[in-house]
Amino acid sequence: MSLAPDVVCAVVARTRHKMLQVEVQEAAKSGGKFVEVRIDFLTKAIDYKRLLPYKQCSWLATIRRPIDGGRWSGTEAERQILLRQAIVSGGFEWIDVETDIADGIRRFGTVKRVISYHNMGETPPDLEAIYDNMLKQDGDVYKVAVLPRSAADIARIIAIQQKATKPTICFGMGDFGFPTRFTALKFGAPWIYAMFNKERELAPGMPSVADFRTTYPVRSIDDETQFYALAGDPVGHSLSPILHNHLFQRNKINAFYVPYRVQAGLLADAVKALEAVPVSGYSVTIPHKTAAAELATHQDDTVVAVNAANTLLQQRDGYGALNTDYPAILACLREYYEERAAKSGGTVREFAGLHVLLLGAGGVSRAIAHALHRAGAIVTIASRTGNTAKALATEVGCKAVEWVARHNVAPCELLVNGTPLGMHPKVDESPIHAGYLTPEMCVFDTVYNPEQTLLLRDARDRAAGTVSGVEMFARQAALQFELFTKREASLEMIRELIRKALSPLTKAMDGESRKSGMMNQESIDENEAKTA
């Protein structure tokens, strides 16, 4: 039975002894019990005596070559001398030695050995043979870190971890391999590596210790943990991991949610690669919503109508496809028109006869177009790729115009942005000129990061009504959480989590801060973050 990891291995890498001394102390003070000291980052010759007085927890010594992703600039003979010195220094409980030199550096005293293999360019075809040979070497833990370039590579990486007969940490680097850093824990990896200083990227896709406090509760992972994932490209901007992992924690559900960067056209292969985990459900975003509908063996009525899905649920004979965007869209707009009517003392505006300009023809726009057209709205679609707008308009039974002609559409009572224009980090973009907006309009932006996009700010300046993407994201996420867990989610709690997660970005945009990290530990829930 695999257990939750006792420790996170916090990686400290600095160019100067003085800063290395500071960070190893800070890592221990912050609760770290295990630190990898990256000696190869030092620009001057290592002086072990200068470091040892600052030792407050277990240390792993690593001197990585450039070919393995490190910064060692000396000769190989000099490197191996330093590794032997680290072993006999009395300051390190662990030493990392690469598989090609492990037989030449013998075990000494009580120092334990990580036998490692790194490939920064690929997942080699003979990886299984490489790993089998590693197991014949004198190690305590075996580490395999490779760069996956296909779904088949991901499946092989997971299989090695699953079948490991000795303590093993096997994972894929980069965005594509990111989920395997966490699934390794489910299948018995003794620890996970994380940057202590998130400003210093040490390996492609390596998470930071801060990420574990705010987003990824790795200490909760065990062999019973259910995995869920966000499939899309890009996924780095998404708040879904923060949101769903906190909801799992608050509801005491043994589940874990990871982002999975999957390029266009590769969804089916990518999903198949994680079948062995298995992944119990997927959130699906750009550009895979149509592919998700086609991938599923079962589709709900909305998916059949829209031919786009944002949710996949594992079933015995495949995946069921659902679309939580569709009801979320209508709920957001219904609430807006009800609130407007309550303020003005007028009647609630019905969707029937409502003139809508929809910008975009991708997955979310498909749901918007079908939902509003079915509700009786008069929809016009404009997309930067004109053919997709025409195809969607033909399918829905509405009108399409060229992107350059979008400002000529009149009348327009509801403007909906279904494009990613304005999404972080390109927050200075807007899909429409501010001069097109009028006080009579409602402007609905499906982008939620940032909440207050340039489009919405322009709309407010023009006295138009606004609906932010946060509202839609919250509603569809609540429905998705219920599908994943069969438990009701608090919409207010979800809104709170989203806005707290977005708050650093909001401050940066307002000039109060130039840092755009996701969120700090205190901003989400101090007590929960400590247990995460």
BANUSE-930014 format. One record per residue (C-alpha): x negated, y, z negated; residue in one letter. Coordinates in Angstrom, 2 decimals. Each point is the difference from the previous one (the first is absolute). Last residue first. Example, Ala and Ser with C-alpha at 12.3 -4.5 7.8 and 13.67 -1.06 7.14 Angstrom:
2
R      east     north        up   resn
R    -13.67     -1.06     -7.14      S
R      1.37     -3.44     -0.66      A
END
This chain:
532
R      east     north        up   resn
R      2.60     21.15     -2.50      A
R      0.50     -0.04     -3.77      T
R     -1.59      3.43     -0.36      K
R      2.01      1.33      2.94      A
R      3.18     -1.11     -1.72      E
R     -0.69      2.08     -3.08      N
R     -1.06      3.07      1.94      E
R      2.90      0.08      2.42      D
R     -0.36      1.58      3.41      I
R     -1.85      3.25     -0.48      S
R     -2.13     -1.31     -2.85      E
R     -1.87     -2.48      2.17      Q
R     -0.77      2.46      2.75      N
R      1.76      0.15      3.32      M
R     -0.69     -0.54      3.72      M
R     -3.16      2.02      0.47      G
R      0.21      3.24      1.99      S
R     -2.54      2.21     -1.72      K
R     -0.04      3.61      1.05      R
R      2.10      1.16     -2.93      S
R      2.32      2.89     -0.73      E
R     -0.02      1.12      3.62      G
R      3.65     -0.89      0.58      D
R     -0.97     -2.79      2.37      M
R     -2.37     -1.45     -2.59      A
R      2.66      0.22     -2.67      K
R      2.47     -1.88      2.20      T
R     -2.61     -2.66      0.71      L
R     -0.61     -0.49     -3.74      P
R      3.79     -0.17     -0.59      S
R      0.78     -2.71      2.54      L
R     -0.26     -2.89     -2.44      A
R      2.00      1.92     -2.56      K
R      2.64      0.69      2.63      R
R      0.21     -3.64      1.05      I
R      0.18     -1.36     -3.53      L
R      2.73      2.46     -1.00      E
R      2.06     -0.75      3.10      R
R     -0.31     -3.72     -0.74      I
R      1.09      0.46     -3.59      M
R      3.01      2.03      1.14      E
R      0.98     -2.69      2.50      L
R     -0.12     -2.65     -2.71      S
R     -0.50     -3.39      1.62      A
R      2.45     -2.88     -0.18      E
R     -1.48     -3.46     -0.17      R
R      0.15     -2.75      2.64      K
R     -3.81      0.26      0.19      T
R     -0.98      0.68      3.60      F
R      3.44      1.04      1.25      L
R      0.48      2.25     -3.03      E
R     -3.42      1.54      0.58      F
R      0.94      0.64      3.63      Q
R      3.22      1.78     -0.95      L
R     -1.91      2.22     -2.42      A
R     -2.68      0.58      2.63      A
R      2.62      1.08      2.56      Q
R      1.44      2.49     -2.45      R
R     -3.31      1.39     -1.19      A
R     -1.40      0.33      3.52      F
R      3.14      1.83      1.14      M
R     -0.17      2.44     -2.87      E
R     -3.76      0.44      0.31      V
R      0.41      0.74      3.72      G
R      1.47      3.35     -0.91      S
R      3.47      1.33      0.80      V
R      0.19      3.69      0.84      T
R      2.60      2.72      0.62      G
R     -1.09      2.89      2.19      A
R     -0.82      3.42     -1.49      A
R     -2.66      0.68      2.66      R
R     -2.78     -0.08     -2.62      D
R      1.57     -3.20     -1.29      R
R     -0.25     -1.56      3.45      A
R     -3.63      1.08      0.42      D
R     -0.83     -1.65     -3.32      R
R      1.83     -3.13      1.11      L
R     -1.96     -0.18      3.25      L
R     -3.30      0.71     -1.76      L
R      0.69     -3.00     -2.19      T
R      1.17      0.27     -3.59      Q
R     -0.03     -3.64     -1.07      E
R     -3.55     -0.55      1.18      P
R      0.06     -2.93      0.61      N
R      3.73     -0.53      0.47      Y
R      0.39      0.25      3.79      V
R      3.66     -0.71      0.84      T
R      0.66      3.72      0.48      D
R      3.67      1.05     -0.06      F
R      0.79      3.57      1.04      V
R      3.62      1.11     -0.52      C
R      0.88      2.85      2.29      M
R      2.24      3.03     -0.44      E
R     -2.84      2.17     -1.31      P
R     -1.86     -0.43      3.29      T
R     -3.15     -1.84      1.13      L
R     -1.29      0.35      3.57      Y
R     -2.36      2.83     -0.95      G
R     -1.92     -2.34     -2.30      A
R     -1.28     -1.92      3.00      H
R      0.62     -3.73     -0.23      I
R     -2.02     -3.16     -0.70      P
R     -2.11      1.65     -2.73      S
R     -3.71     -0.40     -0.70      E
R     -2.00      1.63     -2.81      D
R      0.34     -3.05     -2.25      V
R     -2.23     -2.17      2.15      K
R     -1.24     -2.04     -3.01      P
R      2.76     -0.74     -0.85      H
R      3.06     -0.15      2.26      M
R      1.06      3.14      1.87      G
R      0.71     -1.84      3.26      L
R      0.78     -3.64     -0.86      P
R      3.11      0.09      2.23      T
R      3.60     -0.55     -1.15      G
R      0.67      3.70     -0.51      N
R      3.74      0.60     -0.22      V
R      1.71      3.27      0.96      L
R      3.68      0.24     -0.93      L
R      2.35      2.71      1.27      E
R     -1.50      0.39      3.45      C
R      1.94      1.69      2.79      P
R     -2.09      0.12      2.02      A
R     -3.10     -1.85      1.18      V
R     -2.41      2.43      1.64      N
R     -2.73     -0.42     -2.63      H
R     -0.24     -3.70      0.88      R
R     -0.83      0.70      3.65      A
R     -3.73     -0.74     -0.25      V
R      0.82     -3.37     -1.57      W
R      2.18     -0.93      2.97      E
R      3.68     -0.52     -0.74      V
R      2.01     -3.06     -0.95      A
R      3.78     -0.39     -0.37      K
R      2.10     -2.63     -1.77      C
R      1.16     -3.57      0.54      G
R     -2.21     -1.71     -2.56      V
R     -1.87     -2.20      2.48      E
R     -0.17      2.70      2.66      T
R     -1.20      2.54     -2.55      A
R     -2.62     -2.46     -1.26      L
R     -1.33     -0.63      3.51      A
R     -0.01      3.71      0.83      K
R     -1.88      0.86     -3.19      A
R     -2.47     -2.85      0.59      T
R     -0.67      1.24      3.53      N
R     -0.63      3.55     -1.18      G
R     -2.92     -0.82     -2.28      T
R     -0.17      3.21     -2.02      R
R      3.61     -0.70     -0.86      S
R      3.23      1.94      0.27      A
R      3.37     -1.57     -0.87      I
R      3.43      1.66      0.13      T
R      2.73     -1.33     -2.29      V
R      3.68      0.94     -0.15      I
R      1.07     -1.43     -3.35      A
R      2.82     -2.54     -0.31      G
R     -1.21     -2.17     -2.87      A
R     -1.26     -2.56      2.52      R
R     -2.11      2.74      1.58      H
R     -1.39      0.99     -3.40      L
R     -1.04     -3.52     -0.99      A
R     -1.28     -1.02      3.43      H
R     -2.16      3.08      0.45      A
R     -1.32     -0.03     -3.57      I
R     -0.89     -3.72      0.08      A
R     -1.80      0.40      3.32      R
R     -1.72      3.11     -1.31      S
R     -1.46     -2.01     -2.87      V
R     -1.54     -2.48      2.42      G
R     -1.22      2.40      2.68      G
R      1.95      2.39      2.23      A
R     -1.00      3.40     -1.30      G
R      1.71      3.34     -0.57      L
R      3.75     -0.34     -0.49      L
R      2.16      3.00      0.86      L
R      3.45     -0.48     -1.50      V
R      3.34      1.64      0.77      H
R      2.59     -1.22     -2.53      L
R      3.21     -1.08      1.77      G
R      0.77     -2.72     -2.54      A
R     -2.58      0.22     -2.79      F
R      2.48      1.73     -2.30      E
R     -0.76      3.32     -1.64      R
R      1.44      0.06     -3.51      V
R      2.58      2.72     -0.46      T
R     -0.68      3.45     -1.37      G
R     -0.59      1.29     -3.52      G
R     -3.43      1.21      1.06      S
R     -1.98     -1.79     -2.68      K
R      2.13     -3.16      0.01      A
R     -0.05     -0.11      3.81      A
R     -3.79      0.22      0.04      R
R     -0.25     -2.76     -2.61      E
R      2.30     -2.28      2.03      E
R     -1.92      0.77      3.20      Y
R     -3.33     -0.89     -1.63      Y
R      1.35     -3.15     -1.68      E
R      1.35     -1.28      3.32      R
R     -3.33      0.77      1.65      L
R     -2.02     -2.02     -2.48      C
R      2.50     -2.90     -0.07      A
R      0.09     -0.22      3.81      L
R     -3.77     -0.21      0.26      I
R     -0.33     -2.48     -2.88      A
R      2.58     -2.33      1.59      P
R     -2.09     -0.30      3.20      Y
R     -3.48      0.13     -1.56      D
R      0.69     -3.17     -2.02      T
R     -0.32     -2.19      3.09      N
R     -0.10     -3.76     -0.43      L
R     -1.89     -2.88      1.60      A
R     -0.04     -3.55     -1.38      G
R     -3.26     -1.85      0.32      Y
R     -0.82     -3.60      0.84      G
R      1.69     -3.35     -0.64      D
R      0.02     -0.06     -3.77      R
R      0.40      3.74     -0.33      Q
R     -2.47      2.83     -0.47      Q
R      1.56      3.43      0.03      L
R     -0.94      2.61      2.60      L
R      0.98      3.63     -0.42      T
R     -0.27      3.03      2.30      N
R      1.88     -1.54      2.89      A
R      0.75      1.26      3.49      A
R      2.32     -1.29      2.70      N
R      2.59      2.58     -1.16      V
R      3.18     -2.06      0.37      A
R     -1.56     -3.37     -0.81      V
R     -1.97      1.57     -2.85      V
R      3.21      1.47     -1.41      T
R      1.84     -3.30      0.23      D
R     -2.68     -1.89     -1.96      D
R     -2.68     -1.87      1.89      Q
R     -1.21     -3.59     -0.46      H
R     -2.99     -1.69      1.65      T
R     -1.96      3.22     -0.22      A
R     -2.82      0.97      2.36      L
R      2.17      2.04      2.36      E
R      1.28      2.23     -2.80      A
R     -3.53      0.41     -1.35      A
R     -1.27      0.91      3.49      A
R      2.57      2.80      0.15      T
R     -1.16      1.37     -3.33      K
R     -3.71     -0.47      0.69      H
R     -1.54      3.39      0.80      P
R      0.49      1.55     -2.57      I
R      1.48     -1.67     -3.11      T
R      0.94     -3.41     -1.32      V
R      0.48     -0.85     -3.66      S
R     -0.77     -3.66     -0.28      Y
R      1.25     -2.84     -2.16      G
R     -0.99     -3.16     -1.81      S
R     -3.59      0.03      1.22      V
R     -1.32     -3.55     -0.42      P
R     -3.01     -0.18     -0.61      V
R     -0.20     -2.60      2.78      A
R      2.25      2.02      2.29      E
R     -2.47      2.90     -0.05      L
R     -1.46     -0.63      3.48      A
R      3.49     -0.59      1.44      K
R      1.00      3.54     -0.90      V
R     -3.06      1.38      1.80      A
R      0.64     -2.11      3.09      D
R      3.63      1.16      0.25      A
R     -0.94      3.63     -0.64      L
R     -2.80      0.24      2.57      L
R      1.55      2.15      2.73      G
R     -0.92      3.29     -1.62      A
R     -2.75     -0.25     -2.60      Q
R      0.59     -1.40     -3.45      V
R     -1.24      1.80     -3.11      R
R      1.26     -1.99     -2.98      Y
R      0.94      1.99     -3.10      P
R      0.42     -2.07     -3.17      V
R      2.84     -0.82     -2.41      Y
R     -0.24     -2.28     -3.04      F
R      2.62     -2.02     -1.86      A
R      0.52     -1.44     -3.45      N
R      3.10      2.06     -0.79      I
R      0.07      1.82     -3.33      K
R      2.51      2.60      1.27      N
R     -2.36      2.88     -0.72      R
R     -2.93     -1.89      1.50      Q
R      1.84     -1.00      3.18      F
R      1.27      3.57      0.40      L
R     -3.53      1.30     -0.49      H
R     -1.31     -2.38      2.66      N
R      2.84      0.98      2.35      H
R     -0.60      3.73     -0.23      L
R     -3.77      0.12      0.04      I
R     -0.19     -2.49      2.87      P
R      2.79      1.82      1.93      S
R     -1.63      3.43     -0.25      L
R     -1.37     -0.25      3.52      S
R     -2.81      2.21      1.29      H
R     -2.46     -2.88      0.45      G
R      2.50     -2.04      2.02      V
R     -0.77      1.08      3.57      P
R      0.84     -2.28      1.67      D
R      2.62     -2.24     -1.56      G
R      0.75     -3.00     -2.17      A
R      0.77      0.70     -3.67      L
R     -0.39     -3.11     -2.10      A
R      1.62     -2.16     -2.64      Y
R     -1.72     -2.66     -2.09      F
R      1.54     -2.18     -2.69      Q
R     -2.23     -0.66     -3.00      T
R      0.09     -3.57     -1.33      E
R     -3.74     -0.64      0.47      D
R     -0.85      3.11     -2.00      D
R     -0.07      3.74      0.63      I
R      0.84      2.27     -2.94      S
R     -3.56      1.25     -0.39      R
R      0.14      1.34      3.54      V
R      2.58      2.69     -0.72      P
R     -0.52      1.81      3.35      Y
R      1.20      3.60      0.17      T
R     -1.04      2.29     -2.83      T
R     -2.48     -1.74     -2.27      R
R     -1.22     -2.41      2.66      F
R     -0.47      2.83      2.48      D
R     -2.16      1.81     -2.58      A
R     -2.40     -2.96      0.00      V
R     -0.41      0.58      3.72      S
R      0.95     -2.18      2.94      P
R     -2.59     -1.34      2.47      M
R      1.40      0.24      3.54      G
R     -3.33      0.30      1.78      P
R     -2.85     -0.19     -2.52      A
R     -1.63      2.55     -2.31      L
R      2.16      3.06      0.58      E
R     -1.05      2.58     -2.58      R
R      2.77      2.40     -1.02      E
R      1.83     -2.79     -1.82      K
R     -2.68     -0.10     -2.68      N
R      0.36     -3.33     -1.81      F
R      0.36     -1.80      3.30      M
R      1.83     -3.30     -0.43      A
R     -0.92     -3.68      0.28      Y
R      2.49     -2.67     -1.05      I
R     -0.65     -2.74     -2.55      W
R      0.04     -3.75     -0.66      P
R      1.67     -0.86      3.34      A
R      2.63     -2.64     -0.79      G
R      2.55     -0.11      2.80      F
R      2.12      2.92     -1.14      K
R     -3.17      2.05     -0.42      L
R     -0.99     -0.67      3.62      A
R      3.45      1.28      1.00      T
R     -1.20      3.39     -1.24      F
R     -3.12      0.50      2.11      R
R      1.84     -1.85      2.77      T
R      2.52      2.83      0.33      P
R     -2.75      2.42      1.17      F
R     -1.19     -2.10      2.96      G
R      1.63      2.19      2.64      F
R     -1.03      3.19     -1.77      D
R     -3.66     -1.03     -0.13      G
R     -1.68     -2.96     -1.68      M
R      1.31     -3.54     -0.15      G
R     -0.15     -2.02     -3.17      F
R     -1.53     -3.03     -1.70      C
R     -0.86      0.07     -3.71      I
R     -0.84     -3.53     -1.12      T
R     -0.27     -1.96     -3.23      P
R     -0.54     -3.60      1.19      K
R      2.39     -2.39      1.75      T
R      1.29      2.65      2.39      A
R      2.97     -1.18      2.07      K
R      2.12      3.12     -0.39      Q
R     -2.93      2.40      0.43      Q
R     -1.19     -1.71      3.18      I
R      3.57     -0.09      1.34      A
R      0.48      3.72     -0.63      I
R     -3.07      0.87      2.05      I
R      1.07     -2.36      2.79      R
R      3.48      1.54      0.19      A
R     -1.47      3.51      0.19      I
R     -2.32     -1.07      2.82      D
R      2.95     -1.46      1.92      A
R      1.75      3.36     -0.33      A
R     -2.88      1.54      1.86      S
R     -3.03      2.21     -0.54      R
R     -0.81     -0.91     -3.59      P
R     -3.16      1.57     -1.48      L
R     -1.71     -2.29     -2.48      V
R     -0.60     -0.21     -3.76      A
R     -0.75     -3.43     -1.52      V
R     -1.02     -0.15     -3.67      K
R     -0.88     -3.20     -1.83      Y
R     -0.04      0.02     -3.80      V
R     -2.24     -2.00     -2.37      D
R     -2.60     -0.84      2.63      G
R     -2.70     -2.60      0.62      D
R      0.50     -0.72      3.69      Q
R      2.05     -2.86      1.44      K
R      3.10      2.23     -0.06      L
R     -1.76      2.41      2.34      M
R     -0.29     -2.75      2.61      N
R      3.77     -0.49     -0.04      D
R      0.47      3.77      0.36      Y
R     -2.20      0.20      3.08      I
R      1.80     -3.02      1.48      A
R      3.38      1.68     -0.55      E
R     -1.31      3.23      1.52      L
R     -1.12     -1.73      3.20      D
R      2.12      2.15      2.34      P
R     -1.35      3.16     -1.65      P
R      2.47      2.47     -1.51      T
R     -1.36      3.16      1.54      E
R     -2.20      3.07     -0.21      G
R     -0.84      0.68     -3.65      M
R     -0.81     -3.62     -0.82      N
R     -0.80     -0.55     -3.64      H
R     -0.93     -3.23     -1.79      Y
R     -0.57     -0.20     -3.72      S
R     -1.26     -2.38     -2.68      I
R      0.90      1.64     -3.30      V
R     -2.34     -1.30     -2.70      R
R      0.11     -0.06     -3.75      K
R     -2.87      1.19     -2.21      V
R     -0.34     -2.32     -2.99      T
R     -3.70     -0.69      0.41      G
R     -1.32      0.02      3.58      F
R      1.54     -1.44      3.15      R
R     -2.33     -0.16      2.98      R
R     -0.33      2.44      2.85      I
R     -1.11     -1.90      3.11      G
R      3.17     -2.06      0.30      D
R      2.13      3.16     -0.15      A
R     -1.77      1.71      2.90      I
R      2.41     -0.80      2.90      D
R      2.99     -0.21     -2.35      T
R     -0.37      3.56     -1.19      E
R     -0.90      0.52     -3.65      V
R      2.19      1.93     -2.44      D
R     -1.25     -0.06     -3.62      I
R      2.09     -0.25     -3.16      W
R     -0.48      0.57     -3.74      E
R     -2.35      2.87      0.71      F
R     -2.09      1.99     -2.45      G
R     -2.51     -2.61     -1.16      G
R     -2.53      1.14      2.58      S
R     -0.74     -3.56      1.18      V
R      2.75     -0.13      2.64      I
R     -0.45      3.63      1.00      A
R     -3.71     -0.62      0.56      Q
R      0.85     -2.94      2.26      R
R      2.33      2.21      2.04      L
R     -2.67      2.71      0.15      L
R     -2.55     -2.48      1.40      I
R      2.60     -1.13      2.54      Q
R      0.46      3.55      1.21      R
R     -3.73      0.61      0.31      E
R     -0.39     -3.11      2.19      A
R      2.94      1.10      2.13      E
R     -1.64      3.33      0.67      T
R      1.46      3.29     -1.13      G
R      3.07      1.91      1.19      S
R      2.74     -1.73     -2.02      W
R      3.27      1.72      0.87      R
R      2.55     -2.82     -0.02      G
R      2.62     -1.36      2.41      G
R     -1.49     -3.46      0.46      D
R     -2.21      1.00      2.94      I
R     -0.97      3.07     -2.01      P
R     -1.43     -2.21     -2.78      R
R      1.70     -0.11     -3.42      R
R     -1.81      0.21     -3.34      I
R      2.60     -1.16     -2.50      T
R     -0.26     -0.40     -3.77      A
R      3.18     -1.00     -1.87      L
R      0.44      1.57     -3.42      W
R      2.06     -0.96     -3.05      S
R      0.97      2.90     -2.27      C
R     -1.50      2.96     -1.86      Q
R     -3.38      0.48      1.73      K
R     -1.28      3.54     -0.27      Y
R     -3.29     -0.91     -1.73      P
R     -0.65     -2.47      2.87      L
R     -0.13      2.55      2.81      L
R     -3.33      1.80     -0.50      R
R     -1.75     -3.30     -0.79      K
R      1.20     -1.43      3.32      Y
R     -1.99      2.59      1.94      D
R      1.11     -0.35      3.62      I
R     -2.23      1.60      2.60      A
R      1.50      3.21      1.33      K
R      2.92      0.48      2.40      T
R      2.32     -2.21     -2.05      L
R      2.83     -1.49      2.10      F
R     -1.59     -3.48      0.10      D
R      0.37     -0.29     -3.77      I
R      3.73     -0.46      0.29      R
R      0.90     -0.69     -3.63      V
R      3.08     -2.23     -0.07      E
R      1.89      0.73     -3.20      V
R      2.10     -2.31     -2.20      F
R      2.03      0.89     -3.07      K
R      1.38      3.30      1.21      G
R      2.27      1.74     -2.49      G
R     -0.49      3.61      1.03      S
R     -2.93      0.31     -2.38      K
R     -1.81     -2.86      1.77      A
R      0.33      1.62      3.43      A
R     -1.00      3.36     -1.45      E
R     -3.20     -1.50     -1.41      Q
R     -0.89     -1.67      3.29      V
R      0.80      3.31      1.69      E
R     -2.26      2.21     -2.10      V
R     -3.05     -2.26      0.23      Q
R      0.44     -0.29      3.76      L
R      0.13      3.79      0.18      M
R     -3.33      0.27     -1.78      K
R     -1.59     -2.82      1.97      H
R      0.74      1.75      3.29      R
R      1.56     -1.32      3.24      T
R      3.16     -1.34     -1.62      R
R      2.03     -3.18      0.39      A
R      2.27     -1.37     -2.71      V
R      2.31     -2.88      0.92      V
R      2.68     -0.84     -2.55      A
R      0.56     -3.75     -0.18      C
R      3.55     -0.30     -1.27      V
R      0.17     -2.34     -2.92      V
R      1.87     -2.85     -1.60      D
R      1.61     -0.79      3.34      P
R      3.52     -1.48     -0.19      A
R     -0.28     -3.76     -0.12      L
R      0.03     -2.73      2.62      S
R      1.40     -3.38     -0.95      M
END
